Amino acid sequence: MRIDKFISEQAGVSRSDAKTMLKKGQVLINGSIVKSADAKIDPEKDIVTIGGKKISYRKFMYIMLNKPDGVVCATRDGLSSTVLELLPPELRRKGLFPAGRLDKDTEGFVFITDDGALAHKMLSPKNHVEKEYIVTLEKPAEKHYEELFASGMTIDGGEECLPARLTFTDNPQIVRLILHEGKYHQVKRMMEAAGNKVTHLKRIRMGGIELDPALSAGQCREITACELENLWE
Ligand code: URA
């Protein structure tokens, strides 16, 4: 891989900024200054430092974002701001996209990656990756909801849902809901089919990865390798 491409992708800077860093002699490959932008490196083996700081190689990026209300889960949107615009420069790179969408008014865990194969696998209902939501309702949840959601509901237009797990909380208007799929507006439509209405929705878990409670709305961080292994749990 060309060194300017490596720097641009891994350090989240533009290709021309990478070239400037090289020209200024700020870049070392295995301890030696390299100024030429087309020098080749093996990203898995060579050690690259910029201004003394090691740039570790990540083939793919995996990011958890605590999405705030009012931001859209898209790579581009003419009108509203997108989840990608919330990423700090050091986590930005080409090819990132949100793996699975939340509605504009839904908050919580958005998984952002450039690993298309993993995203595809994660979103496929056959892999049963759980998505857990905290759902605030207009009216108190009723006792029979637990069974109703577990039975595999039919929502408007005759769409069949996979069995979902609903649990009650101390607040009768707040429930937890675990889904294994991601149909359009699914939680809202399921609650409507149950005769209720969602007033607030937040995703707090994807597979075995919980949304980091230290992230306030709009903040994000990389998912650790250890957390990523838990995704399939
Ligand atoms: N279900 C919904 O209705 N909306 C979301 O954003 C996610 C799940």
Residues whose N, C-alpha, C, O or C-beta is under 5 A from the ligand:
A	BS01	URA	R101 L102 D103 T106 H185 Q186 V187 K188 R189
